[in-house]
Amino acid sequence: MTDTIPRAEELGRVHFIGIGGAGMSGIARIMLMRGIPVSGSDAKESSVVTTLRAQGAQVSIGQRAENIRDVDTVVVSSAIRESNPELAAARVRGLQVIHRSLALASLMVDRRAVAVAGTHGKTTTTSMTTVALQACGADPSFVIGGVLTATGTSAHEGTGDVFVAEADESDGSFLLYRPTVGVITNAEPDHLDHYGTWEAVREAFVEFCAHVGEQNGTIVACADDPGAREIAEQAGQTGTRVLLYGQAPESDARIVGFREGASGAEFSIELDGQVHGPISLQQPGAYNAANATAAVCVAHELGLSVTAAISGVESFGGTRRRFELRGAGRGVRVYDDYAHHPTELTAVLTAASSVVDPGGRVHVVFQPHLFSRTQNFKAEFGTALGIADEVVVLDVYPAREDPIPGVTGAIVAAEVPHDNVAFLPSFADVVPYVVDRVRPGDVVITAGAGDVTLLGPEIVAALSTA
C-alpha cells in the first residue's frame, strides 16, 4: 500500500475544497490532529467550520482562486467540477490534486484498516463498529460519513493501530483502500449515473474484495443480501477469508431469536458454536440487528473480545440522520432518516411501523435525491412509500446533477399504491399539511439525503404550539 498511497504527512500543506462536508471535514480533522497544515473553503459558515478553525485550519467562506496560496495538495470530492475557481487555479499552478478517498487512504497507511462498504447501511455500521472497538479498548481512529449522536463527532485520531472508515462506492473511489477487514452490508443497483449497469457495480465490489484478499484480510458480508452474499462467495473461491453474518442459515455469525423490543431490536448471535446474548439495541429494525452483528464480526476478526464488542453496540446511541428522534408534540413522534434508496426507505418505514403506538399511523415526508436515481427507481420508491399510511413527496434534491426534463417528485408520488399521498414541491406547504393530518400515537419520518432534514424541527415546533 505504501508503494502507491502516500502517507498523509507527505502531502505537505493540504487545502480542501468544500471542507465543511461530512466526508471532507473528518479527514481534515485527523490531519490537523497529526500536525499537518490544513486550509479549506466552504459555501457557508457552520458549526463544522467553526470547529475546524478552532483546531487550527484556515477556512475561507466562498470559493475563489486566491484561496489557493501556500498550498501543496488540493483535495476534491466528486461533486467538485473542473470549473470550480479553486480547482482551476490549482490546475494552472500545477499543484497536486487528489480525490477525497486518496486523502483518506493516506491516513490509513500502516494501520489495520477496516473499510465498511455497501449500497446502504455504511454510516450506521461504521459507527457501530467504531463504538464496538472502543468498548474493546482498541481506541481506533475513524472517519464516518455521519455524526455520532453521543459525541457529536464524525472523526477522531485514536491511539490504537486500527483505522475504521466508511468506504463510499458511489464513484468507485473505494477501490483505493487496502483494508485488513472489508465489510459489505449489501450490494444492489445504485449510482447508475456513474456505473451505468448493475454488473459494473457488482464488479467494483468484486475488485474491493480482491484488495482485501491482497492484504490476507477478511470479507465480512451480509448473507441476507443476495448481492453481498454472491460477491463474498466469489471472493471465497479465490482464497480470501469470508465471514457471513445475518439471519440466513448459512451465516457464520447467525442472528437468532430476533424480535422488536420496547426500545429497539433484541436478538442473539451464534458465532463459533457459542450463542451470545440476548443483545438489546437502542435502535429498531432487523437491519440494525444486522449492522450490529457486522460490527461484532469485525471485532472478532481483529482478535478482540466479542463480549466487549456486544456491550459497545448495546451502548450505541445512534448516528445523526439515521432514525434519529427529533422530538415530539401532541403525542406524535418525529424522526429523521437519511434514507435515499428504495431498500433503505423500505427498511426505515418497516422499522417505523414496528415502533408506532397501537392504532397509530406512519407518515413519511420523502425528498427524492438526484434526478437520475429518481428516474431509475421511481416505481421502487413508490412501492416503498406505500408502507406508510400517509405520504408526502417533495421535489427532487439535485445535489451534483443538472435537471432531467420531466423528472420531478411527482413521478414518484404517482407510483405510491394508495391514495393518501400528496406531491408538495414547496417546503412552506409541508408543515401545515402534516400537522393537520397527524393524531396522537402517530409517527412522522422525514427521509432523504437532501435538506428535508430541516423540516423535522419545524414539524416538532408546530406540533408543540398547535
C-alpha angles and dihedrals in degrees: 000000000000089000092065106020119063120224112253090244089060093061093077116204108004127207121193120205104212094014094171094066120110095248098039098045094056093053091046091050093054092046089053090050088054092052097252114148108248133189131166150156136234138181095247146003116274141162088260091056091048091052093048091051090051088055091053106269120140105226126184124197110228126028115259135157092243090065088073100083132122087014132136102177131028119204120207137176127219088262092067111094125211089247091065105120094227094049091046090051091049090052092050091051092047093237122164108266117193135176120251090249092058090051088052092046089053089060091054097056110126092008130109095252125209111194117191111204134171142118089265140355093054099122096048093043092047089049094048090047091052093051092044092053091046088055087053090057094248095125093206126196110238145184116194129182089229141038124268106236094216097053104021091228136115099192142029139174105229130196094236130088095246123096118192117198138173106237110213113208096183095104101019093255093124086079089078091072125094103196130184088214122026118192122201111191093180141326126214139132114307138125089040088158085074104029102032096206140037089242090061090050090050093049090052090057090047089055090047088056091049090057089052089051090053088061092049084244136144133259111216106196137172111251091196092066113075094209096049092044094050093048092047093048089052089051089051090055089061092055100263114141110249129193115189121202135186142072094299114113092238093059117123088207102037124195109223133181095017117182139149110258128197094273104020148321119334124196146124131242123227107206130160091354094305128106114222117196164317089259120193120199128195089225127072129227140066088256091063091049086055093047091051092048090053089054091051090049091054091054089048092052091049090054095251130137114285090200092055091045090054090052087053096053090045089056093046108125097195139255124272113265092017106108086316117176107231097182145284141250136172089011092302122123119211121205132182126210137178092223108146103152125070093245092051091047091050091051094047096047091046089053090048090053089055095054100040115111118260107281091013125127134225117235120190130194105196128189114194113226121217125004092241094053091046091052094045097046107027093122093046091049090051092052092049093048089052088074088073121078094221124029134194118183120197126199121277119286101222100201105170098350136094117231121276112216112255095011111121137132087270092076089058094046089053090059096056106113097224137051100245093093135109132187106216112176092178118076089209091068097050105073098050090044093053096041090052092054105042126091134187113295094031127123125217122202122193106199137184143076096259136068094303084105088077091067097064097073090042091055091047091050092048091049091049093053099037 
